[in-house]
Amino acid sequence: MIRDTSQKPFPDPFLTTEGIHNLRDYGGYKGADGARVKKGLLFRSGQHKDASAADLDLVQSLGIQTIVDFRGESERSSFPCQRHANFNAHVIAFDGETSSSPPHEGGAGSGEMTPEKGRQRMIAVYTRMPVNPAMIDMFSRYFNALETRDGGNLIHCFAGKDRTGVGASLLLHTLGVHYDDILAEFMLTNDAPTQHILEAQSLPRMQAHYGEIDPEAIRNLMGVREEYLGTYWQEVTKSHGSVDNYLAQTLGVDETRKARLRERLLA
């Protein structure tokens, strides 16, 4: 059951929610030339199927004009997002699947889900993501929206930690944020005060597949580890020489587009 959070605001940068996991502003970090990533424009979260009326009012108040939904068709069908009555943001989504085996869906073989199996499963997600055509398409559309559309931008997937975490990290890198700060922002997911929301949405499906799951395995599957983002960075660097080369050659974010994004999103 989702608890009542109305009496205790969440710590910054998390926005206080009742049915949305991991909603936060990922601006504020020091970027290129000493400027800072603007706050109040860049938001990230998990999916909004269980959003309360108060949550919808909150999201509506943020001035979000673009939502980039990194989930695939089957996830969107099983977990349709709730929308405010006055919702008018443009939603960008992929026509097909974006992940072959998201952790919340079970799968990936049967048998006991141990902590090491959970860790290895997530490492595999981050190893595949740089070459996943669906995610390449969605990250490209995400950058295009940031460059061409005004107003706030919200990115989310199911849990708001893996596909969403990489998307946020790539943007922060583009804006000149140091990797230490990028990693710190990525790891904030483990501090989200809404873990109970994600567990309520995910655990029943996972337990139906694996049975009871070791608590550490749950943390590996539902949280993040430094090595997860490190794996993505390592794979991109191995294939392209650098993250900047990957951005330019695979996502189309060359130096000219990078300069435009910094002009729009740094202050």
C-alpha positions in Angstrom: 0.0 0.0 0.0 1.3 3.5 -0.9 1.9 5.5 2.3 0.7 9.0 3.0 3.7 11.4 2.3 1.7 14.6 2.6 3.0 15.5 6.1 6.7 15.1 5.4 8.3 16.7 2.3 11.0 14.7 0.6 14.6 16.0 0.8 16.0 17.9 -2.2 16.2 17.1 -5.1 13.3 14.6 -4.7 9.8 16.0 -5.3 7.2 14.8 -2.7 5.0 12.2 -4.3 2.5 9.5 -3.3 2.5 7.2 -6.3 5.4 8.2 -8.5 8.9 6.7 -7.8 12.1 8.7 -7.9 10.8 12.0 -9.3 13.5 14.6 -9.1 15.2 17.6 -10.7 18.6 16.7 -12.1 19.7 20.2 -12.7 22.0 22.4 -10.5 25.3 20.8 -11.3 28.4 22.7 -12.3 28.9 22.5 -16.1 31.1 24.0 -18.8 32.9 27.2 -18.1 31.7 27.4 -14.5 28.1 27.7 -15.5 25.4 25.6 -13.8 22.8 23.3 -15.3 19.5 25.1 -14.9 17.1 23.9 -12.3 13.4 23.7 -12.9 13.7 22.4 -16.5 15.1 18.9 -16.3 13.1 16.2 -14.4 13.4 12.4 -14.2 11.2 9.7 -12.6 9.7 6.3 -12.8 6.4 5.6 -14.6 3.2 7.3 -13.5 0.6 4.5 -13.5 -0.1 4.9 -9.7 0.2 8.7 -9.6 -2.3 10.2 -7.2 -4.4 13.3 -7.9 -1.8 15.3 -5.9 1.0 13.9 -7.9 -0.7 14.9 -11.2 -1.2 18.4 -9.8 2.5 18.5 -8.9 3.6 17.3 -12.4 1.3 19.8 -14.0 2.7 22.6 -12.0 6.3 22.0 -13.2 5.7 23.5 -16.7 6.7 20.2 -18.4 6.1 20.6 -22.2 7.9 17.4 -23.3 7.9 13.9 -21.8 10.3 11.3 -23.1 9.0 7.8 -22.2 11.9 5.3 -22.6 9.6 2.3 -22.0 8.5 -0.1 -24.8 5.1 -0.8 -26.0 4.4 -3.7 -23.7 5.4 -1.7 -20.6 3.2 1.2 -21.6 0.3 -1.1 -22.2 0.7 -2.9 -18.9 1.4 0.3 -16.9 -0.4 3.2 -18.6 0.5 6.6 -17.2 -2.1 8.7 -15.4 -2.5 12.2 -16.8 -3.8 15.5 -15.4 -7.1 16.7 -16.8 -5.3 19.7 -18.3 -2.3 17.6 -19.5 -1.0 19.0 -22.8 2.7 18.0 -23.0 4.1 16.3 -26.1 5.0 12.6 -25.4 7.8 10.9 -27.2 7.8 7.1 -27.1 9.2 4.2 -29.2 7.1 2.2 -31.6 8.2 -1.2 -30.3 10.2 -2.6 -27.4 13.1 -0.8 -25.9 14.4 -3.6 -23.6 14.4 -7.3 -24.2 14.2 -8.1 -20.5 13.5 -5.3 -18.0 14.2 -6.4 -14.5 10.7 -5.8 -13.3 9.3 -8.3 -15.8 11.1 -11.4 -14.4 12.5 -13.5 -17.2 16.2 -14.0 -17.8 16.0 -17.7 -16.9 14.4 -19.5 -14.0 15.7 -20.6 -10.6 16.7 -18.6 -7.6 17.6 -14.9 -8.1 20.8 -14.5 -6.1 22.5 -11.2 -5.5 25.2 -12.1 -8.0 22.6 -13.1 -10.6 20.9 -9.8 -10.0 24.1 -7.8 -10.4 25.1 -9.7 -13.6 21.7 -9.2 -15.1 22.0 -5.4 -14.6 25.5 -5.4 -15.9 24.1 -7.1 -19.1 21.5 -4.3 -19.4 24.2 -1.6 -19.4 26.4 -3.6 -21.7 23.7 -3.9 -24.3 22.3 -0.4 -24.0 24.9 1.5 -26.1 24.2 -0.7 -29.1 20.4 -1.1 -28.6 18.8 0.4 -31.7 15.7 1.4 -29.8 17.6 3.3 -27.1 19.9 4.9 -29.7 16.7 6.2 -31.4 15.2 7.4 -28.1 18.3 9.1 -26.8 18.6 10.9 -30.2 15.0 12.0 -29.9 15.6 13.1 -26.3 18.5 15.3 -27.4 16.5 16.7 -30.3 13.6 17.6 -28.0 16.0 19.4 -25.6 17.5 21.4 -28.4 14.2 22.4 -30.1 11.4 22.4 -27.6 10.8 25.0 -24.9 9.6 24.4 -21.4 10.4 21.6 -18.9 11.5 18.2 -20.0 10.7 14.9 -18.1 12.4 11.6 -18.9 11.2 8.4 -17.4 11.1 4.6 -17.9 9.6 2.1 -15.5 11.8 2.5 -12.5 13.4 5.8 -13.6 16.9 4.4 -12.9 18.5 2.6 -15.8 17.4 3.9 -19.2 16.5 7.2 -17.5 19.7 7.2 -15.5 21.8 6.8 -18.7 19.8 9.5 -20.5 20.3 12.0 -17.7 24.0 11.1 -17.5 24.6 11.6 -21.2 23.0 15.0 -21.1 25.0 16.1 -18.0 28.2 15.0 -19.8 27.2 17.0 -22.8 26.7 20.1 -20.6 30.2 19.7 -19.2 29.4 18.2 -15.8 32.3 16.3 -14.3 31.9 12.5 -14.2 32.1 12.5 -10.4 29.0 14.7 -10.2 27.3 12.7 -13.0 27.9 9.5 -11.0 26.7 11.2 -7.8 23.4 12.2 -9.5 23.1 8.6 -10.9 23.5 7.1 -7.4 20.8 9.4 -5.9 18.3 6.8 -7.0 19.3 4.7 -4.0 18.2 7.5 -1.7 14.8 7.9 -3.2 12.2 8.0 -0.4 9.7 6.1 -2.7 11.3 2.6 -2.9 8.1 1.2 -1.5 6.3 2.4 -4.7 8.7 0.6 -7.0 8.6 -2.6 -4.9 4.8 -2.6 -5.0 4.9 -2.3 -8.8 7.7 -4.7 -9.4 8.1 -7.4 -6.7 4.9 -9.3 -7.4 5.8 -9.9 -11.0 9.4 -10.8 -10.1 8.4 -13.1 -7.3 5.9 -14.9 -9.6 8.9 -15.8 -11.8 11.6 -16.4 -9.2 9.9 -17.0 -5.9 11.2 -15.2 -2.9 14.1 -13.0 -3.7 17.2 -12.3 -1.5 17.0 -8.7 -0.2 20.5 -7.9 -1.6 19.4 -9.2 -5.0 16.4 -6.9 -4.8 18.8 -4.0 -4.1 20.9 -4.9 -7.1 17.8 -5.1 -9.4 15.9 -2.2 -8.0 18.7 0.1 -7.2 21.9 1.2 -8.9 25.6 0.6 -8.4 28.5 2.7 -9.6 29.7 -0.1 -11.8 26.4 0.0 -13.8 27.0 3.4 -15.2 30.7 2.6 -15.4 29.9 -0.3 -17.6 28.0 1.9 -20.0 30.8 4.4 -20.1 33.4 1.7 -20.6 31.4 0.1 -23.5 31.0 3.4 -25.3 34.6 4.3 -24.8 35.7 0.9 -26.0 33.7 1.1 -29.2 34.1 4.8 -30.0 37.2 6.0 -28.2 35.3 8.5 -26.0 31.8 9.4 -24.8 32.0 12.5 -26.9 32.7 10.5 -30.1 29.7 8.3 -29.3 27.5 11.3 -28.8 28.6 12.7 -32.1 28.8 9.6 -34.2 25.8 7.6 -32.9 23.4 10.2 -31.4 24.2 13.1 -33.7 25.3 15.4 -30.8 28.3 17.1 -32.4 30.2 20.1 -31.1 27.7 22.5 -32.8 24.7 20.8 -31.2 26.5 20.6 -27.9 27.1 24.3 -27.9 23.4 25.0 -28.6 22.3 22.7 -25.7 24.8 24.4 -23.4 23.3 27.8 -24.4 19.8 26.6 -23.7 20.4 24.6 -20.5 23.3 26.3 -18.7 23.1 29.6 -16.7 
